[in-house]
Amino acid sequence: MSLKVEVFPKIGIELRYDLEPTVGELRFLSGDRQVDKARTCFESAEYMVEAVQIWKTRNDVHLSFSVKRKRGDEFKVKGYEVNCLIPIVDFEKVFSPTGRLSRGVSERFKWYTSANMFIPFVICTNRYGMNKFSVGFEGQVLETEISGGIHSVKGLYHLRLKRPVDGIALTRRILKDALLFSAQQVDWFDVVDGYCTRIGRAQRSTKHIPEVYYEPQWNSWYPFLFDIDEKTIWENTQICKDLGLKMISIDAGWSDNSTDEWGDWVPLPQKFPDLKRLMSRIQKEGLLVELFYAPFWVGSSTRAFKKLTDIRIVTEAGESPNLCPRNSLTERHVSEVTSRITREFQPDAVLVDLTVAIPMLSCKADHEHVYESIGEGYNECLRVICESVLREKPDAMIEACDTTNLNSRRFFLVTYDSEPEVPFEIHQRYMVLMRSASRGLVPKNTPYPWHKDESEKNVSKYMAQQIMLGVPSLTGDLRELSESHIQILKAWLNFYRGNREQLFSGRFRPIGFFDLSFPHVKIEGRDRAYIQLGYTGIPAITLTKRYQKAYIMNTSESQSLFFILEGLRNGKYKAQIYDHFLEPIMENTISSYGKCYVDLNVPEGGLVCLERA
């Protein structure tokens, strides 16, 4: 069954359904139209179909649809999809807010999203990052196949979003879902932000965020991998305390020496003879402790494997070490493990990791599948995980490493990207894309390791980047850091604490498009602006308010900063230049008359503060 929907002129949109029993021929039943809403009903011998369009603006449409049998009986949903035909006019890029999907208009692609990974949304832009067309499902739970490519009809691009994925069929008495379309020619960031905001409202996921969620952290994984012990954690903790870092994240290695040993979550006595006592000592120092575990992962060398091997996921790619969320025993296992860890060790925060490792494809194992899709079972597991943590420790934080998705925001308050050890520029790209989808959440940086002999200017650039993109997350063996590195960290963490409120309440935006690299970003706060410059080729920067104060951070590879800045108040500004220790080294004066021509020498890793004289 197919149903053509008039949404935008010149863009063809068609809904298709593959149901059992089949739908048959549809005929128009009724329709009514108001100023900003249209409702249309169709029927066949077996089914009733309703489509409701709501126009937020002329080029911004919410389309909900429902299908049910006339007698109210159940039916099978083999698949439903939306097909969009878009004119290839001033249209160059197709991508998602996660950064993993990015294609030119001439490149065909097929891509998947699920409840544990990515967002069922795609945006088409021109070369400057202006939206030409975007579409996304409102529901975030079902696995979705997204594909695109040039259509056989010359001059058209075919975009297709289909759910559920092959191998999964749904049983329903009523099928409901919704799509959000936008053809507004505005910046891509605003389109993504608008989509994610509407999803948040649909999920009713607005929550109060405690201040502790904004605390910078140190993570043990990147310098040590599995090679950690009580001595290593304690000694690094003492340096964290000196730096002013309050969150200590004990990552993998406390219960294992490899991923094959993940699953029992019992401390290894040779490395952690008394983990509970260690965590209590750290907490008595006034610090917070986060404990890693991967509740779905059951390695082959664990006792849990012997009991649960039959409920691991099996896909076309083979057997996964992850338990199948569609099986009820998985729900019981993750609840028991979570309760025991929280009750025994009383962590201040629990890191639910490796959720992104759960395959998005249909499980083909012959064990029982209580839930029809992985997403439905996954959400039930997350629900019992959160309940288990909060039952044992009501004030505990719960975080998950989820590679930018919207489904998990109903369970977690923190979002951070799961790609470790990527180059500086790639980390910037992923974080900017993640920020576009993080309204209402706390964006946290992935820890970025650097060598103990790294230059001071590069360490300072790293810290400036962390502060501009989200909550700073540090790593490395702090015992090996030089005194100069320690002083740089202290200076930037002090800057973060002094500006934290405006860094997160302000309006974050990338400056320019640069083919999804985003070297420059800005945050417009209540009474000051923050700008990070990553390349020497700097476009004109416009601020939307008349600020009297602006911080400009130099993370480029040149000391020479030259660009046009619009938005400062008219008059003279003192330009106080700081080195990478954030110590003042020079002072200049510049003038602003509508436009301000900034031409200053600022050390790499340093910053300049413009303040109205």
Secondary structure, DSSP 8 states (H G I E B T S, - for coil): -EEEEEEETTEEEEEEEEEES-----EEEEEEE-SSEEEEEEE-SSEEEEEEEEEEETTEEEEEEEEEETT---EEEEEEEEEEEEE-SS--EEE-TTSS-EEETT--EEEEEBTTB--SEEEEE-TTSBEEEEEEES--SS-EEEEEEE-SSTTEEEEEEEES-TT--EEESEEEEEEEEE---SBHHHHHHHHHHHHHHHHT------GGGG--EEESHHHHTT---HHHHHHHHHHHHHHT--EEEE-TTSS-SSGGGTTS----TTT-TTHHHHHHHHHHTT-EEEEEE-TTB--TTSHHHHHHGGGEEEETTEEEEEE-TTSHHHHHHHHHHHHHHHHHH--SEEEE--GGGS-SS----SS---SSSHHHHHHHHHHHHHHHHHHH-TT-EEEE--SS-SGGGGT-SEE-----S--HHHHHHHHHHHHHT-TTSEEB-------TT--HHHHHHHHHHHHHHSB-EE-S-GGG--HHHHHHHHHHHHHHHHHHHHHHHSEEEES--TTTT---EEEE-SS-EEEEE-SS----EEEEEEESEEEEEE-SS-SEEEEEEEEE-SEEEEEEEE-TT--EEEEEEEEESSEEEEEEE--TT-EEEEEE-
